[in-house]
Structure formats: C-alpha cells, structure tokens
Amino acid sequence: MFNKPEIVQVKLDDGQRQPSPISKAFQIKRNEHETIIVYNHINGYILDALVKAVFTDAH
C-alpha cells in the first residue's frame, strides 16, 4: 500500500467521541399558557421558521 501512490489510506472514526449533551438555549414565554423552549443543536431553517411564526409583527 505504501509503494502505490494511487491508493490512499483512510482512517475511520473509532466511535469513542460522544456528542455534546442537549441543553436549553433559550426560553420565550408568549403568554400565560404558551412557552417556547429552544434547545442547542437546532437546525438554522427550523429556528428561522420558529422566529417568523412567533414574531409575526417584527420587521
């Protein structure tokens, strides 16, 4: 393998790395009965849709 330059050695992850724990990023209380909790690792497009839905009167 070492004397053939067209072959590339690939090392795969051993799976020992643990993902970071999920934690609350922020919380919005809309009114007495509605609370929105956003956790870390949220996808950007989901967060964008959520913000547009919650703050409909923002410009």
N, C-alpha and C positions, 0 to 999 in steps of 0.2 A: 504494500500500500504506500509506503514512503518513497519508493522509487518510481511511482507512476503519478505525474503531476495532474492528470485529468481526474483523479479520484480525490475527493475531499472528505476528510474525517468530520463527522457530525457527532457532537456530544449532546445528548438529551438531558433535560432536567430530571433530577433524581426524585422529584416529588416531595422533598422534605420541606420546601418553603410553604409556610402557612399564610393564607390570605389575612389581611388585616381585619380585625373584628368590626362588625357593623355597629355604628353608634349614631345617635341622633345628631343631625347637623343643625337644624333649627325647627322651631315650632311657631305656628301662627294661629292665634285664636280669633276666628272670624266673628263669632257671636257667642251667646250663652250655650248653644248646643253644638257648635261646629268648631273643631280644632284640626288643623292640618299639621302633620308631623313629616318632616323630610329627613331621610337618613343619608349618610355618606354613601358614595358609590352610585348615586342616582345618575341615570343617563341624561346627557345635556338636553336632548329633544324632549324628554319627559318633563324635566324641570321647566323648560321653556313653555310647554303646553300648560303645566300647572300654574305658573305665574300669570299667563294670559287669561286663564279661566278664573283665577282668584281676583286679580286686579283688572277687571274689565274696564274700569273708568280711567286707568292710568294712560298717559300719552307717552 
